Amino acid sequence: MSDSLRARTRLFVAQPLAAGASLMLERPQTHYLAHVMRVAAGEAVLLFNGRDGEWLGRVDALPKAGARLTVESRLRPQAPESDLWLLAAPIKRDRIDLVAEKAAELGVSRLVPVFTRRTAMTRVNTERLAAHMVEAAEQCGRLTVPEMADPVALDKALAGWPTGRVLLFLDESGGGCPMAEVVAALPDGPAAVLVGPEGGFSDDERRLLAGLPFARPVGLGPRILRAETAAIVALALWQALKGDWRRPDAGP
Ligand code: SAH
């Protein structure tokens, strides 16, 4: 079996990747490599940094202070990925962790925690969420890690909205059109999904969103879903209809 098939471990690194480059890993990643993945010196690993594609690397030595690796050859060039943001109201720890992990697997490019009127959580541990996204990106084979944005109030996020990005607002009130119909009719282009907290959106928030030209209220059927379920299915639906689950010749 070739090294690239045998490499069991895929690591996201910050350093530039080029043939012959040597890397030194930080302590936590060294610990993960040696004690969680049980990789030994001489073994191959896969490396990516979000910029230079995917590379085959070789572990030279594993001292506690920092494993040393040599970058060998490029296996995949960097390629464009879906431009899909997820704006999610913070929910309980295990559930928001799940959302971060699944967002990474489902090809989200940016995760934005948004505080809404009925958000019960007062803070978000973005470091922990970012770590979950790195792990999910390593595991699922994508060539980037989603950007972890700073938490922001919903009205601020909407006030600074970038032109050209459609906002698919998951509206549990039944006021939106079925999401599949709305997404199927969209032109290709950047998008964002907005999911509310356990308590849902307030009427004021719904009214604010209804008045914005870039926002489209969408529904996910007659049942009220948990926020994490709503986020996951909405991302899947967008990827299937407008994103990278389509045939490669169907466009970006
Ligand atoms: N407590 C609220 C439910 C909130 S569900 C109530 O009882 O009405 C959490 C979030 O998931 C919602 O704010 C919405 O963004 C999304 N969501 C859940 N079910 C949905 C549905 N059927 N259609 C669209 N969005 C939904």
Residues whose N, C-alpha, C, O or C-beta is under 5 A from the ligand:
A	BS01	SAH	L170 D171 E172 L194 V195 G196 P197 E198 G199 G200 F201 V218 G219 L220 G221 R223 I224 L225 R226 A227 A230
